[in-house]
């Protein structure tokens, strides 16, 4: 299944209110990414699951997913990329919800400081 199909499937599940099923799908895709060494898929699923957890009030799990995504970014050499920026924004939002305002502000300040560059490789 390609990424467009994955997002279409998630959109369908979200529209039907099947959040548990959406989470199961994402966990399965994450496992698939881990098993096959597809770090891009893992990063996508970390960011998506972080959003689901954040929106369903599971803040600790959202922070865990954000931390995992940031580790993947570093390991993939994507520091400073648009993917890094997206992940930092997600992480800052999760941390703010968790009450870690200082860490959230430091992640957002990285974005505001212009430390991202447009020549980074895409996933």
C-alpha positions, 0 to 999 in steps of 0.5 A, spaced: 500 500 500 502 506 498 502 512 502 496 516 498 492 509 500 494 509 507 492 516 508 485 515 504 484 509 509 486 513 515 481 519 512 475 514 511 476 511 518 476 518 521 470 520 518 467 514 520 469 515 527 473 509 528 479 511 531 481 505 535 481 501 528 485 507 525 490 506 531 491 499 529 492 500 522 497 505 524 501 500 529 501 495 523 504 500 518 509 502 524 511 495 525 511 494 517 516 499 517 520 497 523 520 490 520 522 492 513 527 498 515 523 503 512 524 509 516 520 514 512 514 510 513 516 509 521 516 517 521 510 518 518 506 513 522 510 517 529 507 523 526 500 521 525 499 517 531 502 523 535 496 527 532 491 521 534 494 521 541 494 528 542 487 529 539 484 524 544 487 526 550 493 521 550 498 526 552 503 522 554 503 517 548 503 523 544 510 525 547 512 518 546 511 518 539 514 525 538 520 523 541 521 517 537 519 521 531 525 526 533 530 520 534 528 518 527 529 525 524 536 525 527 538 518 525 535 519 517 540 525 517 533 530 516 535 535 521 533 542 518 529 539 513 521 541 512 520 534 515 524 536 521 520 542 522 513 538 521 516 534 527 518 539 531 511 543 531 508 536 532 512 535 538 512 542 541 504 542 541 504 535 544 509 538 550 505 544 551 499 539 552 503 535 557 505 542 561 512 542 559 512 549 556 519 550 556 521 544 552 515 546 547 518 553 547 525 551 545 522 546 540 518 552 537 524 557 537 528 552 533 523 553 528 522 561 529 530 561 528 530 559 521 534 553 522 531 549 517 533 549 510 529 548 503 535 543 500 534 537 505 532 531 502 525 529 501 522 522 504 
